[in-house]
Amino acid sequence: MAGGLAALLDDIAAIAKVAAASIDDIGAAAGKASAKAVGVVVDDTAVTPRYVQGFLAHRELPIILKIAKGSLRNKLVFILPIALLLSQFLPWLMTPLLMIGGAYLSFEGAEKVYEVFSGGQHEAAATRAIAELGSPAHEKEMVSGAIRTDLILSAEIMAISLAEVATQPILMRAIILVVVAVLITVLVYGVAALIVKLDDIGLALAERTSRRVQRFGRGLVGAMPYVMRVISTIGIAAMIWVGGHLVLSGSYTLGWHAPYGLVHHLEDAVGTVPAVGGILAWLVDTVASALVGLLIGFAVVGVLLLIPKRKPKPAPEGREPDEVSPATE
């Protein structure tokens, strides 16, 4: 009896060791997969704070929480099953889908660059938005828009992560991607929440009794517009860079080696420079990816600008064209 119990305990210990090793493998794989998606994560983090601008302070965190829940639903309910099925039965389709997503990200980034330099393109929409700021309808609209944008970015994150664990069994892939989805969602929206509350933190510090703390608080409040501008710029750059890189690497995988082969050749040329070779090689890849992203993005923007826009429907008699019907509010 004692021998049987000892054998059972040995079996349990062996199973526990295997389980612990599996957990370590999942953690390591999830960390590696998440690291590969860092460019899209930066973009996602930079984009999110825009959706709470104009709302009262007490609504900022609830709005971010709503977006975070929508993001997690995007990843686990919609993207994860489709990604697993494709990777299991149509793995060849993953690269073209990544390239399409990369082209879309490039377009998103290039469109924002175009808007910055064109100026005045959205004044009417902005004026209308200002009139609705803070209303429940506006909050619902902004949350829905953020979740739609997140769907694209989350798909890129999950696809990039999946490519890193494509050789794992399907169950292991599913577990790793669930871990990645939860970790990245918490990271992105935790950082986004911190960013949007920094000005409130600064105001609270400015009311402390310490003169030094007060100065720091006022400086934090004064710096926030510049911080938001920098974050927005980083987000746009990340979109263009990640989008271009996905197209470049995807074209190489599909057999068109010339574009990315040239980039690799340049990387090898600068990679031998003492002390800074690795940094220079990374810069070459990043700049090349950004240029490709800009070219693709502006090409799409140009095509869309050539497409004639639909004229607004004439307003019914007795109502001004810009008047909003109560049924649509």
N, C-alpha and C positions, 0 to 999 in steps of 0.2 A: 504493500500500500504506500509506504513511504517512498519506495523507488518510483512508483507510478506518479506520485505527487511531484517528486523532484523532476521527473521527465516532463510533466505538464508545465511546471514552472520554467524549465529550460526552453520549451517550445514557445511559451508566452514571451520570454525574454528575447528569443530570436525574432518573433513577430514584431515586438516593440522596436528592436534594432532596425528591422527592415522598414517599419513605418517611419521611424525617425530619419532614416536615410532618404526615404521618399519625400518627407517634408523638406529636408535640406535640399534635395534635387529640385523640388517645386519652387522653393524660395530662390535658389540660384537661377533657375530658368526664368522665373518671373522677373527677377532683377535685371537679367540680361535682356529680356524682351522689352521691359519698360525703358531701359537705357536707349535702345534703338529708336524708340518713339519719342525721344526727348524733344526733338524739333517741333513736332505737332503739339506736344504738351505745353511748350513755351507759348506757342501760338494760341492754344485754347485758353491758357491762363491770362494772356494779354487781352484777348477778345472779350472775356466775360464781364469785366468791370464796366464796359460801355453800356451794358443793358440795365444798370441801376442808376445811371446818371439822370438827375432831375427828380428822383423820388425822395420823399422825406426819410430822414435817417433811420426811423424805426421800421421802415419797410425794406431797407437794403438787405439785411440778413435773411428775412423770410423769402425774398425774391431769389436770392442766391441758393437757398435751400431748395426751392421749387425747381430751379434749373438743374441743381445737382441730382435731385431725384429723377428728373427727366433724362439726364445724361446716363445715369446708371441703368435706367429702363432701356434706353437706346442700346447700350452695350450688351446687356444680359438677355433681354427679351427679343430684340430684333437682329442685332449684328452677330452675336455669338453663334446661334444655331445655323444661320446662313453661312458664316465663315467656316464652321466645322464641316458642314455638308460639302461645301466647295472644296475644301482642302482634302477631304476623304475621297470624293468621287470625281471632281473636276479640278485637280490641282493646277493644271495648265492655265485655267482661267484667272487665277489669282494675280498673276503679273499684269495682264491687260487691265484688270479692274483697278489695280494699284496705279497704273499709268493714267487711267481716266480720272481717278481721284486726284492724282498729282496735277493733271491739267486743270482740274477745277480749282484746286488750291492756288495754282499760279494765276488763274483768272481772278480769283477773289483778291489776291494781293495786288495784282496789276490794276484792277478796278479802283481800289482804294488810292493807289498812287495817282491814277488819272484824276480822281475826284479832288485830290489835294492840289494838283496843278491846274485843273480846269477852273475851279472856283465857281461858286454861285449856281451850281447845277441842281442843288436840292434845297434852295432857299424856301420855296413854297411848301415843300413837305416838312421842312424843319419848323416853319412858322405854325403849321397846323399841329405838329407834334408838341410844340411848346404850350399851345392852348389846352392840350389834353394831358399834360404831365401830371402824374400822380393819381389819375383817375383809375378805378378798377378795370375799366375797359383797356386803358393804356397799359396797365400792369400785365393783364392777360396777354395782350398783343406782344409785349416785349419778351415775356417768358416763353411764349410759343415760338417767336423768332429765334431766341437764344437756343432753344431745344432743337430747332431745325438745323441751325448752324452747327450745333454740337454733333448732330447725327453724322454729318460729313467728316468732321474732325475725329470723332470716335471711331468711325469706320476705318479711317487711316491708321489710327493708333492700334486698333485690334488687328488689322491686316498686317501691319509692320511687325507687331508682336508675334502673330501667328507664323510669319515667315521664319522667325528665329527658332521656333519649336516644331517645325513641320515634320521632323523625323520622329517625334515622340508618338507613342500610342494615342489613340483618339481620346481616351478617358483622361490621360495625363494632360493632353492639350487643353481639354475643356477646363480642368482644374486650374491649370496655369493661367489661362485667359480670364477666368473668374477672379483670381487673385490680382492679376494685372488691372482688370476693370475697376475693382474696388479701390486698389491702392492709388491708381491714377486719378480717379474721381475725387477721392478724399484730398489728394495733393493739390489738384487743380483748383477745386472750389474752396478748399481751406485757404490757399494762398490768395485767391480772388476775394474772399471775405476779409482777410487781413488787409488787403490793399484798399478796399472801399471804406474800411473803418479807420484807416490811419489818420484821417483828418479829425475824426471824433476823439481818437486817442490823443492827438496833439492838443485839441481844445481842452480835454480833461487835464493834461499836464500843465497847460498854461494857467490853470486855476489853482495850482499848488502854491504853497507858501515859499518854496525855495526859488530864488531868483534864477538860478542856473536851470532848474527844471522848467520854469516858465519860459525862458528863452528857447530852450530846446523844443518845447511844445509849440511856440509860435513859429519857430523855424520849420517844424514838421508840417504845420498847416500851410505855411507859405510855399513849401517845396512841392506839395501834392500836385498842383497843376502841371509842373514840369515832370514829376514822376509819372503821371498818367500819360503825358505826351511821349516820354521815352518808352514806356511799356507798349503803347500803341504802335510806335515805330518798330519796336522789336517784334511785335506780333505780325506786322505786315511783312517784315523781312523774313521771318520764319516761314510764313506761308509760301513766299516766293522761292526761298531756298529749298524747303522740303518738297514742294511741288516739282521743281526742276530736277532735284535729285531722284525722285521717284521715276520720272520720265527717262532720265539718263540711264539709271541702273536697269530699269525695265527693258529699254531698248537693247541694252547689252545682253540681258538674259534671253531675249527673244532672237538674238543672232545678229543684230545690227551693231557691230563692234566698233565702228569707226569713231563716233562721237566720244563715247566714254573711254575708248582706247587712247585717244589723243589726251584726254584728261589724265589717264594713268601714266602716259609717257611723261607729261609735264610733272606729275607728282614724283616720279622716279628721278627726274632731273634735279628737282630742288630738294628731294629727300636726303641727299648725300651732304648737304651743307651742315657743317659741324654745329652742334648745340641747338640750332633752330630748324633743322631739317623736317622734323615731325610737324612743327607748327606751320611751316611753309607749305608742306604737302596738304595739310588740312585746309589751309587758306585757298590753295589752288582748286581743290574739290568744291569748296563752299562757293567761291566766286563763279566757277564754271556752272555749278548748279543754279545759282541765282540768275546768271545771264540767260540760261536756257529757260528758267521759269519766267523771266521777264518777257522774253521773245514769245513764248507760248501764250502767256497771259495777255499781252498787248494785242496779239493776233486775234484772240477770242473777243477782247473788248472792241477791236476795230470791226469785226464782223457784226457784233451786236449793235454797234452804232449805225451800221449801214441798213439794218432792218428797220423799216418804218414802224413807228409806234402807233398803237391803236388810239384813235381819237376818243376822248371821253364821251359817254352817252349824253345827249341833250337832256337838260333838267326838265321835269314836267312843268306845265304852265302854273304860274303863281308861286314858284319857288326859285330862289337864286341858285345858280349852278353850283356854288360851293357849299350850299346848305346841306347838312347831313340829315338823312331821314331818321326818325326815331327808331325805326325797325332795325337799322344797321348799327345803332349805338351800342 
